[in-house]
Amino acid sequence: MEFFKHNTKIDFMSQRKWAAVVSIILFSLSLISLAVNGLKWGLDFTGGTQIQLSFPHEADLNQIRDTLEKGGFSEAVVISYGTSRDVLVSLAAKKNTAEGSKDTTVEQVTALLPDAKIQQVDMVGSVVGQELATKGALAIVVALLGTMIYIALRFDFRFAVGSTVALIHDPVLILGIFSFWHMEFNLIVLAAVLTVIGYSLNDTIVIFDRVRENFRKLRKATPVEVINQATNQTLSRTIMTSALTLTVVLALFFLGGTMLHGFALALIIGIVVGTYSSIYVAGSLSLALGLTRQNLLPPSKELLDDRP
């Protein structure tokens, strides 16, 4: 099954300058938003308390949130957890508060919500939160470095640079959107960002592999023509994979509950941006770095025979 014919001839590379301008603008805006607004770190990173409550009746989330806000918990996150009677309350750690204030926080919540029954209480310390943030950033850096080394060894360093820039481009745009809209960034969203890196890389590798094959088959074609043809040949697969994955993620976003909204949204953005960057960013940057046929063709037999 194909959405596009195998012999389509869309001139993607003729649009690479406009695509570069769009990417630079979006990338810059994302960095500005991150610098000005920062990220709204979730409880996993800032530290705080999570309390699972059970009510004898259907819980009114807005009323619970208003009650907690009036009681001094202005940044309380209240979501449905399981049934309509179960609620998960996330409370950020208060400044100038001792680490052993878990019992005090629970007592305050119980006093504000007398109908609620405490089911479970979990606490994340600020030190643990900082460690998670550091390890999360390290995971992204290691993933990018490993990707760059792999592509450089399998293809060419120009492809390695192009794909790495594309992989940096994708998560930065996701973080920029989360920063601009002040959406919570937690470990679940971080997992989605790492997933997007792998997803985008998969599309990029498929296109790069076809580029290498076409360089060997189309002896008279220019690098621009080769990359265009490789992109067209893999276009149906790229669109079909992205569309099917996006359908599942959209269902997860609308039906998966509040806890998965951030995860699903990050994946939705990542799938769209990753598909775009695989077509335009990675290949275009490889051309800008001077990719030629000789960079991907194996050494000729004569050159091998001349070696000492």
PEGI-V821686 format. One record per backbone hydrogen bond with DSSP energy under -0.5 kcal/mol. NH is the residue of the N-H (numbers start at 1). CO is the residue of the C=O. E is the energy in kcal/mol with one decimal. If there is no record, write none. Layout:
nh=NH co=CO e=E
nh=NH co=CO e=E
This chain:
nh=8 co=5 e=-1.5
nh=12 co=10 e=-1.7
nh=14 co=11 e=-0.6
nh=15 co=12 e=-1.7
nh=16 co=13 e=-1.2
nh=19 co=15 e=-2.5
nh=20 co=16 e=-2.2
nh=21 co=17 e=-2.0
nh=22 co=18 e=-2.4
nh=23 co=19 e=-2.6
nh=24 co=20 e=-2.6
nh=25 co=21 e=-2.3
nh=26 co=22 e=-2.6
nh=27 co=23 e=-2.8
nh=28 co=24 e=-2.4
nh=29 co=25 e=-2.6
nh=30 co=26 e=-2.1
nh=31 co=27 e=-2.2
nh=32 co=28 e=-2.5
nh=33 co=29 e=-2.5
nh=34 co=30 e=-2.4
nh=35 co=31 e=-2.3
nh=36 co=32 e=-2.6
nh=37 co=33 e=-2.8
nh=38 co=33 e=-1.1
nh=40 co=183 e=-0.7
nh=41 co=39 e=-1.5
nh=42 co=185 e=-2.8
nh=45 co=42 e=-1.4
nh=46 co=42 e=-2.2
nh=47 co=43 e=-1.8
nh=48 co=124 e=-2.6
nh=49 co=91 e=-2.9
nh=50 co=122 e=-3.4
nh=51 co=89 e=-2.9
nh=52 co=120 e=-3.1
nh=53 co=51 e=-0.6
nh=53 co=87 e=-3.3
nh=54 co=117 e=-1.9
nh=55 co=85 e=-2.4
nh=59 co=84 e=-2.2
nh=61 co=59 e=-0.9
nh=64 co=60 e=-2.4
nh=65 co=61 e=-2.5
nh=66 co=62 e=-2.4
nh=67 co=63 e=-2.4
nh=68 co=64 e=-2.3
nh=69 co=65 e=-2.2
nh=70 co=66 e=-2.3
nh=71 co=67 e=-1.3
nh=72 co=69 e=-1.3
nh=73 co=68 e=-2.8
nh=74 co=72 e=-1.0
nh=76 co=73 e=-1.3
nh=77 co=90 e=-2.4
nh=78 co=76 e=-0.6
nh=79 co=77 e=-0.5
nh=79 co=88 e=-2.0
nh=81 co=83 e=-0.5
nh=81 co=86 e=-2.3
nh=83 co=81 e=-0.9
nh=86 co=83 e=-0.9
nh=87 co=53 e=-2.6
nh=88 co=79 e=-2.7
nh=89 co=51 e=-2.8
nh=89 co=87 e=-0.5
nh=90 co=77 e=-2.7
nh=90 co=88 e=-0.5
nh=91 co=49 e=-3.3
nh=91 co=89 e=-0.5
nh=93 co=47 e=-1.9
nh=97 co=94 e=-0.8
nh=101 co=98 e=-1.1
nh=105 co=101 e=-2.4
nh=106 co=102 e=-2.2
nh=107 co=103 e=-2.3
nh=108 co=104 e=-2.2
nh=109 co=105 e=-2.3
nh=110 co=106 e=-2.5
nh=111 co=107 e=-2.2
nh=112 co=108 e=-1.9
nh=113 co=109 e=-2.3
nh=116 co=113 e=-1.5
nh=117 co=54 e=-2.4
nh=119 co=52 e=-3.2
nh=120 co=52 e=-1.2
nh=122 co=50 e=-2.9
nh=124 co=48 e=-2.8
nh=125 co=123 e=-0.5
nh=129 co=125 e=-2.0
nh=130 co=126 e=-2.2
nh=131 co=127 e=-1.9
nh=132 co=128 e=-2.2
nh=133 co=129 e=-2.1
nh=134 co=130 e=-2.2
nh=135 co=131 e=-2.5
nh=136 co=132 e=-2.3
nh=137 co=133 e=-2.1
nh=138 co=134 e=-2.2
nh=139 co=135 e=-2.2
nh=140 co=136 e=-1.6
nh=141 co=137 e=-2.1
nh=142 co=138 e=-2.7
nh=143 co=139 e=-2.1
nh=144 co=140 e=-2.1
nh=145 co=141 e=-2.5
nh=146 co=142 e=-2.7
nh=147 co=143 e=-2.0
nh=148 co=144 e=-2.3
nh=149 co=145 e=-2.3
nh=150 co=146 e=-2.2
nh=151 co=147 e=-2.5
nh=152 co=148 e=-2.1
nh=153 co=149 e=-2.0
nh=154 co=150 e=-2.3
nh=155 co=151 e=-3.0
nh=160 co=156 e=-1.9
nh=161 co=157 e=-2.5
nh=162 co=158 e=-2.4
nh=163 co=159 e=-2.8
nh=164 co=160 e=-2.1
nh=165 co=161 e=-2.4
nh=166 co=162 e=-1.9
nh=167 co=163 e=-2.3
nh=168 co=164 e=-2.1
nh=169 co=165 e=-2.6
nh=170 co=166 e=-1.8
nh=171 co=167 e=-1.2
nh=172 co=168 e=-1.8
nh=173 co=169 e=-1.7
nh=174 co=170 e=-1.8
nh=175 co=171 e=-2.8
nh=176 co=172 e=-2.5
nh=177 co=173 e=-2.1
nh=178 co=174 e=-2.3
nh=179 co=175 e=-2.4
nh=180 co=176 e=-2.7
nh=181 co=177 e=-2.1
nh=182 co=179 e=-0.8
nh=183 co=178 e=-2.3
nh=185 co=40 e=-3.0
nh=186 co=184 e=-0.6
nh=190 co=186 e=-2.2
nh=191 co=187 e=-2.1
nh=192 co=188 e=-1.5
nh=193 co=189 e=-2.2
nh=194 co=190 e=-2.2
nh=195 co=191 e=-1.9
nh=196 co=192 e=-2.3
nh=197 co=193 e=-1.7
nh=198 co=194 e=-1.7
nh=199 co=195 e=-2.5
nh=200 co=196 e=-3.0
nh=201 co=197 e=-2.0
nh=202 co=198 e=-1.8
nh=203 co=199 e=-1.5
nh=204 co=200 e=-2.0
nh=205 co=201 e=-2.7
nh=206 co=202 e=-1.8
nh=207 co=203 e=-1.9
nh=208 co=204 e=-2.6
nh=209 co=205 e=-2.5
nh=210 co=206 e=-1.7
nh=211 co=207 e=-2.2
nh=212 co=208 e=-2.2
nh=213 co=209 e=-1.8
nh=214 co=210 e=-2.4
nh=215 co=211 e=-2.1
nh=216 co=212 e=-1.1
nh=217 co=213 e=-1.4
nh=218 co=214 e=-3.3
nh=219 co=217 e=-1.2
nh=221 co=218 e=-0.8
nh=226 co=222 e=-2.4
nh=227 co=223 e=-2.4
nh=228 co=224 e=-2.3
nh=229 co=225 e=-2.4
nh=230 co=226 e=-2.4
nh=231 co=227 e=-2.3
nh=232 co=228 e=-2.3
nh=233 co=229 e=-2.5
nh=234 co=230 e=-1.5
nh=235 co=232 e=-0.7
nh=236 co=232 e=-0.5
nh=238 co=234 e=-2.5
nh=239 co=235 e=-2.8
nh=240 co=236 e=-2.5
nh=241 co=237 e=-2.5
nh=242 co=238 e=-2.4
nh=243 co=239 e=-2.8
nh=244 co=240 e=-2.3
nh=245 co=241 e=-2.3
nh=246 co=242 e=-2.6
nh=247 co=243 e=-1.9
nh=248 co=244 e=-1.7
nh=249 co=245 e=-2.3
nh=250 co=246 e=-2.6
nh=251 co=247 e=-1.8
nh=252 co=248 e=-2.0
nh=253 co=249 e=-2.3
nh=254 co=250 e=-2.4
nh=255 co=251 e=-2.4
nh=256 co=252 e=-1.7
nh=260 co=257 e=-1.0
nh=261 co=258 e=-1.3
nh=264 co=260 e=-2.8
nh=265 co=261 e=-2.8
nh=266 co=262 e=-2.2
nh=267 co=263 e=-1.8
nh=268 co=264 e=-2.5
nh=269 co=265 e=-2.5
nh=270 co=266 e=-2.4
nh=271 co=267 e=-2.8
nh=272 co=268 e=-1.9
nh=273 co=269 e=-2.8
nh=274 co=270 e=-2.9
nh=275 co=271 e=-2.0
nh=276 co=272 e=-1.9
nh=277 co=273 e=-2.8
nh=278 co=274 e=-2.1
nh=279 co=275 e=-1.4
nh=280 co=276 e=-2.7
nh=281 co=276 e=-0.5
nh=282 co=277 e=-2.3
nh=284 co=280 e=-1.6
nh=285 co=281 e=-2.3
nh=286 co=282 e=-1.7
nh=287 co=283 e=-1.9
nh=288 co=284 e=-2.2
nh=289 co=285 e=-1.5
nh=290 co=287 e=-1.8
nh=291 co=286 e=-1.4
nh=295 co=292 e=-0.9
nh=296 co=293 e=-1.5
nh=297 co=293 e=-1.7
nh=304 co=300 e=-1.8
nh=305 co=301 e=-2.2
nh=306 co=302 e=-1.5
nh=307 co=304 e=-0.8
